[in-house]
Amino acid sequence: MATTKKYWKSTAQLDDSNEMIKNLEKNEFASPIPTEEFLGNDEAMEESNTSRRDFLKYVGFSTAAASLAACEGPVIYSVPYVNQPEQIIPGMANYYATTIANGYDYASVLVKTREGRPIKIESNRDAAFRGDANARVHASVLSLYDSNRLKTPMIKGVESTWEELDEQ
């Protein structure tokens, strides 16, 4: 499909009488492109038996090799415990009994942890004060990661002991 479209770089090319544009068009490629420097002589190129298909194979292989060389996985270093706690065995879950009092949600729960990280909350059926864990209590596992949460029980904003809390 041949096309007869003509493209201009500026509106000055529309004027056929403009001498400056004519000179620039004549001198656009003042010297021929030196293809012999990188292709060699034309006779040797015509006699070679390398086809376009071979060229595309080499280009494809080099592109694939460069892509694979650039794709390296991240290095993740595993740092072991300096002094491993006795109760923590890698891969084995530990369970802790606790209570949750969050707004209108009260429950005695078991928290399943692995390597010290809470991963699941279940209802504690053996607790003296039962309160079944609802969906909000189960979802509160995310709040256990909060480093600003309370570390001790509090009564009316004052730190107390677990015994005082149980009495009240």
C-alpha positions in Angstrom: 0.0 0.0 0.0 1.8 3.0 -1.2 1.0 6.4 0.2 1.4 9.8 -1.3 1.2 11.7 2.0 3.7 14.4 2.5 4.7 15.5 6.0 6.2 18.9 6.8 8.4 19.9 9.7 7.2 23.5 9.8 4.9 25.9 7.9 7.9 27.4 6.1 8.0 24.3 4.0 4.7 25.1 2.5 6.2 28.0 0.6 7.9 26.7 -2.5 9.7 29.9 -3.1 11.6 29.9 0.3 15.3 29.6 -0.7 16.5 28.7 2.9 14.2 25.7 3.1 15.4 24.5 -0.4 19.1 24.7 0.8 18.3 22.9 4.0 16.6 20.1 2.1 19.5 19.7 -0.3 22.0 19.6 2.6 20.0 17.5 5.0 22.3 14.5 4.5 25.5 16.3 3.3 27.6 13.2 3.4 26.5 9.6 2.7 26.1 7.4 5.7 29.3 5.4 6.2 27.8 1.9 6.1 31.1 0.3 5.1 32.6 1.0 8.5 30.1 -1.2 10.4 28.9 -3.5 7.6 32.1 -4.1 5.7 32.1 -4.1 1.9 28.9 -4.8 0.0 30.3 -7.7 -2.0 31.2 -9.7 1.1 27.7 -9.0 2.5 26.0 -10.2 -0.7 28.1 -13.4 -0.7 27.4 -14.4 2.9 24.8 -17.1 3.6 23.4 -15.6 6.8 19.7 -15.2 6.4 17.3 -12.9 8.1 16.0 -15.8 10.0 19.4 -16.5 11.5 19.8 -12.9 12.5 16.4 -12.9 14.3 17.5 -16.1 16.1 20.6 -14.4 17.4 18.8 -11.3 18.4 16.1 -13.3 20.2 18.6 -15.4 22.1 20.7 -12.4 23.2 17.5 -10.6 24.3 16.4 -13.6 26.3 19.8 -14.1 27.9 20.0 -10.4 28.9 16.5 -10.6 30.4 17.3 -13.7 32.4 20.5 -12.1 33.7 18.6 -9.1 34.8 16.0 -11.1 36.8 17.5 -11.9 40.1 15.4 -12.8 43.2 15.8 -10.7 46.3 18.2 -12.0 49.0 16.4 -12.7 52.2 18.6 -13.3 55.2 17.2 -15.4 58.1 18.6 -14.3 61.4 18.3 -17.0 64.1 17.7 -16.4 67.8 20.8 -15.5 69.8 19.2 -17.0 72.8 16.1 -19.0 71.8 13.3 -19.0 74.4 12.5 -22.6 75.6 8.8 -22.3 74.9 9.2 -21.3 71.3 9.9 -24.1 68.8 9.9 -22.9 65.2 6.9 -24.2 63.3 5.0 -25.3 66.5 2.0 -23.2 67.7 1.7 -22.0 71.3 -1.7 -21.2 72.9 -2.3 -18.5 75.5 -5.5 -17.9 77.5 -6.5 -14.3 77.8 -9.6 -12.1 77.8 -10.7 -9.4 75.4 -12.7 -6.4 76.4 -13.1 -4.1 73.5 -16.2 -1.8 73.4 -19.2 -4.1 73.7 -17.2 -7.3 72.9 -16.2 -9.3 76.0 -14.8 -12.8 75.6 -12.4 -15.4 77.2 -10.2 -16.5 74.4 -7.3 -18.7 73.4 -4.7 -17.0 71.2 -2.7 -19.2 68.8 0.8 -17.9 68.2 3.8 -19.0 66.1 7.2 -17.6 66.9 5.5 -15.0 69.2 3.1 -13.7 66.6 -0.6 -14.1 67.2 -2.3 -15.8 64.2 -5.7 -17.0 65.4 -8.2 -16.2 68.2 -10.6 -18.9 69.5 -13.3 -19.1 72.2 -11.9 -20.5 75.5 -14.5 -23.1 76.7 -12.6 -23.8 80.0 -12.7 -20.2 81.3 -14.7 -19.3 84.4 -16.3 -16.3 82.7 -17.4 -17.4 79.3 -18.1 -15.0 76.5 -18.2 -16.5 73.0 -15.9 -14.9 70.5 -17.9 -13.2 67.8 -16.6 -12.0 64.4 -15.2 -8.7 65.8 -13.3 -10.7 68.5 -11.9 -13.0 65.8 -10.9 -10.0 63.7 -9.2 -8.4 66.7 -6.1 -10.5 66.0 -4.9 -7.6 63.9 -5.0 -5.3 67.0 -2.7 -7.6 68.9 0.2 -6.4 66.7 -0.2 -2.8 68.1 2.9 -2.0 70.1 1.1 0.9 71.9 -1.6 -1.4 73.4 -1.8 -1.8 77.2 0.7 -4.2 78.8 -1.0 -4.4 82.2 -4.7 -4.3 83.3 -6.1 -0.9 84.2 -9.0 0.1 86.4 -10.4 3.6 85.7 -7.2 4.6 84.0 -4.9 3.4 86.8 -2.6 0.3 86.5 -3.7 -2.6 88.6 -3.0 -6.3 89.1 -4.9 -9.2 87.6 -6.3 -10.2 91.0 -7.8 -6.7 91.5 -9.3 -6.9 88.1 -10.9 -10.3 88.8 -12.3 -9.0 92.1 -14.1 -6.1 90.4 
